């Protein structure tokens, strides 16, 4: 092969390599598209750069008025920054469009509902959520939101109905919430003079949650207003049976009505029954102690409080009552001993210094925090 033939071959091979390299780079350049303003806006949202996100989403909707998601995100960002009026303006404008599918309508009215909730306009929020339910009557978010909005207006019956519709529609209202709403509706009826109708609501509330305290209390109160004291006592004793842990809320009512019935001795039996079924009920120990003290049995009252501390060793409340009992019987040693016990529990042996920045605790005053390195942050 001559020199010129070799040179010619070298030129051909080099040209082929260059062409292949150029073609490869061209394919890469062709496949890498520049980011659109919409994509940049989404990235800014992920990065937490709200101002840039707003800027890019505004560019997006200016160039493409059909990008509903960009409008929704832009409105949400305005709401996030506190500019509710601008967010509402964007979302309300979207409702006027005639080219929307149901999913988009639901998203728009949901955003609009949230705008009105943030601005405190409950009536318009209800209008928006009703628009959602007109599109999808089983929408769980709309049903839940409607129930909460109606509750803020004191429309307990309507709030209950909306909450109840959640059951079986992909979401479930808790029995407790339904019971609370029923109870509040019962109170409303009783307040308007419809005692019997109110008691029906209390009975239905208990069917949703038999352990909820409120319906028993108000049910008994309703009987008392009609001079049906025996029935009131039965209802409150029923509460003690189903929920001994929280039955203390009815103690004063029971004492008052049993006293009027001349059955004051039953009170001690009730309290002892509560303690037998739920020995952690500090209120029952306190109530029984108070009852025994009224009977003149100070020693028995002190013994009951001590028993309560054995079952509830961390209770400062029972200790406080014991101090008062020791004081009443002039037991100075008892007062001093229990007072020292209380102080040892509420106050540390040594003074502690804490960092105002991170909360780190030290027994010695520090001027540089060893945890967060903040200078002069201790409460010296």
C-alpha positions in Angstrom: 0.0 0.0 0.0 1.4 3.3 -1.0 1.7 6.3 1.3 -1.1 8.1 -0.5 -3.4 5.1 -0.3 -2.7 4.8 3.5 -3.4 8.5 4.0 -6.7 8.3 2.0 -7.8 5.3 4.1 -7.0 7.2 7.3 -9.1 10.2 6.2 -12.1 7.9 5.5 -11.8 6.1 8.9 -11.5 9.4 10.8 -14.4 10.9 8.9 -16.5 7.9 9.8 -15.7 8.2 13.4 -16.4 11.9 13.4 -19.8 11.3 11.7 -20.7 8.6 14.2 -19.8 10.9 17.1 -21.8 13.8 15.6 -24.8 11.5 15.0 -24.7 10.2 18.5 -24.5 13.7 20.0 -27.4 14.8 17.8 -29.6 12.0 19.0 -28.8 13.0 22.6 -29.6 16.6 21.9 -32.8 15.7 20.1 -34.0 13.5 23.1 -33.3 16.2 25.8 -36.1 18.7 25.7 -35.8 22.0 27.6 -38.0 22.3 30.7 -41.3 23.9 30.2 -42.5 26.7 32.6 -45.1 24.2 33.9 -42.3 21.6 34.7 -40.2 24.3 36.3 -43.2 25.4 38.4 -43.7 21.9 39.6 -40.0 21.6 40.5 -40.1 24.9 42.3 -43.1 23.6 44.4 -41.1 20.5 45.3 -38.1 22.7 46.2 -40.3 24.9 48.4 -39.6 28.0 46.3 -43.1 29.5 46.3 -42.3 32.7 44.5 -40.6 31.0 41.6 -43.4 28.4 41.5 -46.0 31.2 41.2 -44.0 32.9 38.5 -43.6 29.8 36.4 -47.3 28.7 36.8 -48.4 32.2 35.8 -46.3 31.9 32.6 -47.9 28.5 32.1 -51.5 29.6 32.2 -50.7 32.7 30.1 -49.4 30.4 27.4 -51.8 27.5 27.9 -55.3 28.5 29.2 -56.3 24.8 29.1 -53.9 23.7 31.8 -56.5 23.3 34.6 -53.9 21.7 36.9 -51.6 24.8 36.6 -54.5 27.1 37.5 -55.4 24.9 40.6 -51.8 24.8 41.8 -51.4 28.5 41.3 -54.5 29.2 43.3 -53.3 26.9 46.0 -50.0 28.7 46.2 -51.8 32.1 46.6 -53.9 30.6 49.4 -50.8 29.2 51.0 -49.2 32.7 51.0 -52.3 34.2 52.6 -53.7 35.8 49.4 -57.1 34.1 49.7 -58.9 36.7 47.5 -56.6 36.0 44.6 -56.9 32.3 45.1 -60.7 32.5 45.2 -60.8 34.6 42.1 -58.8 32.0 40.1 -60.9 29.1 41.4 -64.2 30.9 40.8 -63.2 31.8 37.3 -62.5 28.1 36.6 -66.1 27.2 37.5 -67.3 29.2 34.5 -65.6 27.0 32.0 -67.7 24.7 29.9 -65.0 22.3 28.9 -64.5 20.5 32.2 -64.9 16.8 33.1 -66.4 15.9 36.5 -63.1 15.1 38.1 -61.8 18.6 37.3 -65.1 20.1 38.6 -64.7 18.3 41.9 -61.1 19.5 42.2 -62.1 23.1 41.5 -65.0 23.2 44.0 -62.9 21.5 46.6 -60.2 24.2 46.2 -63.0 26.8 46.3 -64.4 25.3 49.5 -61.0 25.4 51.1 -60.7 29.1 50.1 -64.0 30.0 51.8 -63.2 28.0 54.9 -59.9 29.9 55.3 -61.6 33.2 54.8 -64.3 32.2 57.4 -67.2 32.3 54.9 -69.1 29.2 56.0 -72.2 29.9 53.8 -70.2 30.0 50.6 -68.1 27.1 51.7 -71.4 25.1 52.1 -72.5 26.3 48.6 -69.3 25.0 47.1 -69.4 21.7 48.9 -73.0 21.2 47.8 -71.8 21.8 44.2 -69.4 18.9 44.7 -72.2 16.7 46.1 -74.3 17.6 43.1 -71.6 16.1 40.9 -70.8 13.2 43.1 -73.3 12.6 46.0 -71.0 10.0 47.6 -67.8 12.0 47.6 -66.3 11.3 51.1 -64.3 14.5 51.4 -67.4 16.6 50.6 -69.6 14.7 53.0 -67.1 15.1 55.8 -66.6 18.8 55.1 -70.3 19.4 54.9 -70.8 17.8 58.3 -68.1 19.9 59.8 -69.4 23.1 58.3 -72.9 22.5 59.4 -71.6 21.7 62.9 -69.9 25.1 63.1 -73.4 26.6 62.5 -75.0 24.5 65.2 -77.1 22.6 62.6 -76.6 19.4 64.5 -79.3 17.3 62.8 -78.1 18.2 59.3 -74.4 17.6 60.4 -75.4 14.2 61.7 -77.2 13.2 58.4 -74.2 14.2 56.3 -71.8 12.3 58.6 -74.0 9.2 58.5 -73.9 9.2 54.7 -70.2 8.5 54.9 -70.8 5.0 56.2 -70.6 2.6 53.3 -69.3 5.2 50.9 -65.6 4.4 51.1 -65.2 6.2 54.4 -66.7 5.9 57.8 -67.8 8.3 60.5 -66.8 7.2 63.9 -69.5 6.1 66.2 -68.3 8.7 68.7 -68.8 11.6 66.3 -72.3 10.4 65.4 -73.1 10.0 69.0 -71.8 13.5 69.8 -73.9 15.1 67.0 -77.0 13.2 68.1 -76.4 14.4 71.7 -76.0 18.0 70.7 -79.2 17.8 68.6 -80.9 16.4 71.7 -79.7 19.3 73.8 -81.1 21.7 71.2 -84.5 20.0 71.4 -84.5 20.1 75.1 -83.6 23.7 75.2 -86.6 24.5 73.0 -88.9 22.7 75.4 -89.1 19.4 73.5 -87.8 17.2 76.3 -89.2 13.9 75.1 -87.8 14.5 71.5 -84.4 15.4 73.1 -84.4 12.1 75.1 -85.0 10.2 71.9 -81.8 11.7 70.5 -79.9 10.8 73.6 -81.1 7.2 73.3 -80.0 7.0 69.7 -76.7 8.6 70.5 -76.0 5.8 73.0 -76.7 3.3 70.2 -73.7 4.8 68.3 -71.4 4.9 71.3 -72.6 3.3 74.6 -69.6 4.7 76.5 -70.0 8.4 75.6 -70.7 10.3 78.8 -72.7 13.3 77.4 -76.0 11.6 76.4 -76.4 10.0 79.9 -75.8 13.3 81.6 -78.2 15.3 79.6 -80.8 12.5 79.6 -80.8 12.5 83.4 -81.0 16.3 83.4 -84.0 16.2 81.2 -85.8 13.8 83.7 -84.9 16.1 86.6 -86.5 19.1 84.8 -89.7 17.0 84.7 -89.3 16.0 88.4 -88.6 12.4 87.4 -85.7 12.0 89.9 -85.8 8.2 90.1 -85.5 7.9 86.3 -82.6 10.4 86.3 -80.8 8.3 89.0 -81.3 5.2 86.9 -79.7 6.8 83.8 -76.7 8.1 85.8 -76.2 4.7 87.5 -76.3 3.1 84.0 -73.5 5.4 83.0 -71.4 4.1 86.0 -72.0 0.5 84.8 -70.9 1.1 81.2 -68.1 3.6 81.8 -66.8 3.5 85.3 -63.6 5.3 84.2 -65.4 8.5 83.3 -68.5 8.1 85.5 -67.2 10.8 87.9 -68.8 13.5 85.8 -72.2 12.3 87.2 -71.1 12.0 90.8 -72.3 15.5 92.0 -75.6 15.0 90.1 -76.1 11.6 91.8 -75.3 12.9 95.3 -77.7 15.8 94.9 -80.6 13.7 93.7 -80.1 10.8 96.1 -80.0 13.3 98.9 -83.3 14.8 97.8 -84.7 11.3 97.7 -83.6 10.5 101.2 -81.3 7.8 99.9 -78.0 9.4 100.9 -76.6 6.0 102.1 -76.6 4.7 98.6 -73.9 7.1 97.6 -71.2 5.2 99.5 -72.2 2.0 97.9 -72.0 3.6 94.4 -68.5 4.9 95.0 -67.3 1.6 96.4 -68.8 -0.2 93.4 -67.0 2.1 91.0 -63.6 1.5 92.8 -64.2 -2.2 92.8 -64.7 -2.2 89.0 -62.1 0.5 88.2 -59.6 1.1 91.0 -57.7 3.8 88.9 -60.6 6.2 89.2 -59.0 8.9 91.4 -62.3 10.9 91.3 -64.1 8.1 93.0 -61.5 8.0 95.8 -61.9 11.7 96.3 -65.7 11.6 96.2 -65.9 8.7 98.7 -63.4 10.5 100.9 -65.5 13.7 100.8 -68.6 11.7 101.6 -67.0 10.0 104.6 -65.7 13.3 105.9 -69.3 14.7 105.7 -70.4 11.7 107.8 -67.8 12.6 110.4 -65.5 9.7 109.6 -62.2 11.5 109.0 -60.2 8.4 109.6 -62.1 6.5 107.0 -61.7 9.4 104.6 -57.9 9.4 105.0 -57.7 5.6 104.6 -59.6 5.9 101.3 -57.2 8.5 100.0 -54.3 6.3 101.0 -55.8 3.4 99.2 -56.2 5.6 96.2 -52.5 6.5 96.2 -51.6 2.8 96.3 -53.6 2.3 93.1 -52.5 5.6 91.6 -49.0 6.3 93.0 -48.3 9.3 90.7 -51.5 11.3 91.6 -50.6 14.7 92.9 -54.3 15.5 93.1 -54.9 12.8 95.7 -51.9 13.9 97.6 -53.3 17.5 97.7 -56.5 16.2 99.1 -54.7 14.2 101.7 -52.8 17.3 102.8 -56.1 19.0 103.3 -57.5 16.0 105.3 -54.4 15.9 107.5 -54.8 19.7 108.1 -58.5 19.2 109.0 -57.7 16.7 111.7 -54.6 18.7 112.9 -52.1 15.9 111.9 -49.0 18.1 111.5 -46.7 15.2 110.8 -49.0 14.0 108.0 -49.2 17.5 106.5 -45.4 17.8 106.5 -44.7 14.3 105.2 -47.1 14.6 102.3 -46.0 18.2 101.5 -42.4 17.0 101.3 -43.6 14.1 99.0 -45.4 16.5 96.7 -42.4 18.9 96.6 -40.0 16.1 95.7 -42.2 15.2 92.8 -42.8 18.7 91.3 -39.3 20.1 92.0 -35.9 18.7 91.0 -33.3 18.3 93.7 -30.9 20.7 91.8 -31.6 23.7 89.8 -31.3 23.1 86.0 -30.3 25.4 83.2 -31.8 25.0 79.8 -30.9 26.2 76.3 -33.5 28.5 74.9 -32.7 27.4 71.4 -32.7 23.5 71.6 -33.9 22.8 75.1 -30.8 21.0 76.2 -30.5 20.8 80.0 -27.5 21.3 82.2 -26.9 21.3 85.9 -24.2 23.9 85.4 -24.5 27.3 83.6 -23.1 27.2 80.1 -22.3 29.9 77.6 -22.0 27.7 74.6 -24.6 25.0 74.1 -22.9 21.6 73.6 -25.8 20.4 71.6 -26.6 23.2 69.1 -23.5 25.4 69.6 -25.7 28.5 70.3 -23.9 31.2 72.3 -25.3 32.6 75.5 -28.6 30.7 75.2 -28.9 29.3 78.7 -31.2 30.8 81.4 -28.4 32.0 83.6 
